[in-house]
Amino acid sequence: MPILFPACRRLAGVCLSRRVALIRCKHIVPVMATGKLKSENFSSILTDDVLRIADVIQSVKRADTGEGHEVRLVGGAVRDLLMDRKPKDVDLSTTMLPDEMFSLCVASGFRTIATGLKHGTVTVVTELGQNVEITSLRIDAETDGRHATVKYTTDWQLDAARRDLTINAMSLGLDGTLYDYFDGERDIHDRRVQFVGDPVRRIQEDYLRILRYFRFHGRIAVDPLVHEEVTASAIRQWRDGLRQVSVERILVEISVLLCGPNAPAEVRMMYSLGVAESIGLPAPGRLGELERVWTAQLASGRPMSAVALLLALHDDNGTADVAVFAEKWKLSKAQRLLLLFVAAHRSLVADLKHYQDMLTDMQPASKAHVDELLVYQGRTKMADEIAAWPVPTIPINGRLLKQQGIVSGQSMGVHLSRLRKTWQESNFTMTADGLLEAAKAS
């Protein structure tokens, strides 16, 4: 069962909880005594293009102070740098208003896209094809749990205060100066995940933050089964707000969570707090099966898709319930086909030849589907064999049979199906001549 602790701040480096001794993150990059971060990862993302973009914005003086506009690295990039990871994305924030920023970037010759101008964001595409998102500092004037109406500000702390988690609310000057208004660095160091300020208010601003909490908790927390009581209570109280959120947004978050660290423990807590029911996961949920499948795919080094991992939560009673789930969750055609294929065959335990036949049938299964099925079953050695097997092509077709005057018309399909079966039974060794002889004899 998940374990809840009262909220606690660390005093003199000691966790007030008796359950878990404080475990320091081994890979945190310390901020220097000067208050500046120095690391290879930080240097590597400050490309010439990124610095040029920043220089252009900083060269424009603010009307209120007469100083140049400020640009900082924000959000997940700062978190990743402090955890000694190279960020995948470079997100910047600035004191400049979005319309001015967009016009300035265009006039400066940058390829600029108004990706989210309504919410203060533009994207600059660098010469190397890197997308750099730049967002004006803002506060949420109005929220309804899904969307926000924003107002712009020049106050970095107000901008940080609207973010979801303390570990995502830091900003970093391009000289390496860390700006940390809510102890995010300490929470990374202590491997603690908490909302900025009042968790109820943060959740009410955007209910999807509940799922983001579980995602980051799985990645960062010392013990995935330990959650602070104040956070768990807020999630339990406001979980039904997730019913307002589009299933597409929920699927994105659940997919990232399931494919990340400690997913079974986080999903177990979601069931315990009623979140699973609020987003439409199957009840009561086969949590043991999810843990088995998730652990098997992790050990195999063959990551499974999120939809196949979701399948583990469903009862093994055919495809009807799974098809309804796929419809409700608005899965793509490719996702739906994969889900139904694995659901239809997951109880089957067959030899290698059976799966080879599936790949060479008249309407063949795809290698990707068979691979996902075998990894789901924990049969990774067979999955490796299938992956390495070059799928053969039957050496005859209807035109060849016609040319030989063997068959035509409606019986063509029947004959081809029978010959395909014969070819498969020969372990795919029969030649065109051999199959023609078999066709003549039938």
C-alpha positions, -999 to +999 in steps of 0.1 A: +000+000+000+012+035-006+026+053+024+016+089+033+037+113+054+028+146+068+043+175+049+078+184+062+106+207+053+141+196+058+159+212+088+197+211+090+198+185+063+176+160+082+142+147+070+116+150+097+100+117+086+111+085+104+102+062+075+129+071+051+163+086+058+171+115+036+189+102+004+208+128-015+206+127-053+240+114-064+240+132-097+229+168-088+252+195-103+259+219-075+255+256-080+289+272-073+295+294-043+292+323-066+256+313-072+263+302-108+259+269-125+288+255-145+285+222-164+292+207-198+255+201-204+248+238-197+276+249-221+264+225-248+229+239-250+241+276-252+247+273-289+257+303-311+221+304-323+206+305-288+230+332-277+222+352-309+185+351-302+191+361-266+214+390-276+188+404-300+161+405-273+185+418-246+196+446-269+162+463-268+158+486-238+127+484-216+105+515-215+101+514-177+137+509-166+158+518-196+177+485-192+178+457-217+151+430-216+161+399-197+163+364-210+166+332-189+164+295-194+133+281-177+113+250-167+124+215-174+157+225-189+169+240-156+157+209-137+175+186-161+207+206-159+207+204-121+202+166-124+232+164-147+211+156-177+212+173-211+179+189-218+160+178-248+144+212-252+156+247-248+128+270-234+135+306-227+114+333-210+118+370-213+104+403-200+095+414-236+059+413-247+050+386-272+040+408-302+072+428-299+092+397-295+077+381-326+082+412-348+118+416-335+127+380-343+112+382-378+130+415-384+163+400-372+161+373-399+151+344-376+126+318-389+099+326-364+066+308-358+037+322-337+031+288-321+012+302-290+012+339-294-022+341-276-004+327-246+028+345-251+049+319-269+069+321-301+092+295-316+124+303-333+139+276-356+176+278-357+198+271-387+205+236-373+167+229-371+165+233-334+132+247-320+137+273-293+105+283-275+105+319-260+076+329-237+069+362-222+066+363-184+030+359-174+005+353-147-029+335-149-056+361-147-084+335-149-084+297-150-111+270-153-090+239-146-083+234-183-074+267-199-060+300-186-064+337-196-030+352-191-017+387-182+019+397-189+044+408-162+080+416-158+082+399-124+101+366-126+089+354-092+052+359-102+059+339-133+075+311-113+046+311-088+021+300-115+042+269-124+031+234-112+060+220-092+089+236-074+114+216-094+100+232-126+098+267-113+134+277-114+151+299-140+187+302-151+205+333-164+226+327-194+256+335-172+247+305-150+230+324-122+202+302-107+170+320-096+151+297-072+121+313-055+105+281-041+134+259-031+133+238-062+171+231-061+167+217-025+138+196-036+158+181-064+186+175-040+163+158-015+144+141-043+111+156-032+082+164-055+057+191-044+035+217-058+044+254-058+026+269-028-009+256-021-014+222-039-052+227-041-048+260-059-022+246-083-045+217-091-075+238-096-056+260-121-051+229-143-063+195-133-038+178-156-012+188-130-023+158-110-010+134-137+022+155-141+027+152-104+027+114-106+050+114-137+076+135-120+072+117-087+081+084-105+112+100-120+125+118-089+112+105-056+134+083-034+105+059-027+077+058-053+053+046-027+058+075-004+037+106-009+032+136+015-002+137+031-010+173+021-003+165-016-022+132-016-052+149+002-054+176-024-053+151-052-080+129-037-102+159-031-099+174-066-094+142-087-128+145-104-116+177-121-098+155-145-131+145-160-131+180-175-098+175-193-098+161-229-089+125-232-062+134-257-043+154-231-048+127-205-034+100-229-003+121-235+005+123-198-004+087-191+018+075-220+048+094-206+041+081-171+038+045-182+070+046-202+089+063-174+105+051-141+084+034-114+052+035-134+035+005-116+039+022-082+026+055-094-004+039-111-011+019-079-012+052-060-035+067-087-060+038-080-056+043-043-065+080-045-094+075-070-075+092-099-077+061-121-115+060-119-117+098-127-097+093-160-115+061-170-089+034-164-105+000-159-118-010-125-105-026-104-074-027-126-050-056-128-021-039-110-001-071-106-003-078-143+008-042-151+038-047-128+047-080-144+045-067-179+062-034-171+091-051-153+095-077-181+098-051-208+122-031-187+144-061-181+143-070-218+156-036-230+127-036-254+104-007-244+067-013-250+042+012-262+020+029-236-012+014-251+001-022-247+010-014-211-025+000-206-039-033-218-023-050-188-049-033-166-078-048-185-093-082-177-082-110-201-117-116-215-113-110-252-114-077-272-149-063-266-141-042-235-107-032-250-124-020-282-148+002-261-118+016-242-100+024-274-130+043-286-134+063-254-098+072-253-098+082-290-068+060-299-054+064-333-060+037-359-024+024-354-028+023-316-062+007-318-049-021-341-020-028-319-041-029-287-067-052-302-040-075-317-022-080-283-056-083-265-066-111-289-034-131-286-019-124-252-031-156-236-017-177-265+015-196-258+027-209-292+060-219-308+082-198-331+066-213-362+032-201-352+043-165-352+062-170-384+030-182-400+012-151-386+038-129-404+033-147-437-005-151-438-027-136-466-034-107-442-001-108-423+005-094-388+032-068-386+065-075-370+059-046-346+027-062-334+042-096-329+072-081-311+049-062-287+029-093-280+060-115-272+075-088-250+041-085-232+042-122-226+078-120-213+091-141-242+120-118-252+142-145-266+115-154-292+110-117-298+147-114-307+143-144-331+113-129-348+131-095-351+161-112-368+140-134-391+137-121-427+100-126-436+099-146-469+074-140-497+054-168-512+069-174-547+036-177-566+005-155-572-028-155-590-014-143-623+011-172-624-017-197-617-037-181-645-008-183-669-005-220-662-042-224-668-046-240-634-074-219-619-094-188-625-124-170-612-139-172-577-119-203-567-086-184-571-087-172-535-094-207-522-065-222-542-040-194-532-050-199-495-045-236-497-011-232-515+000-207-489-008-232-462+013-258-481+042-234-484+041-226-447+040-263-438+072-268-459+088-242-436+087-217-465+111-239-486+087-249-515+096-232-548+072-219-574+076-251-594+068-272-564+037-251-556+025-253-592+028-291-591+008-291-559-018-269-575-022-292-605-025-322-582-053-307-561 
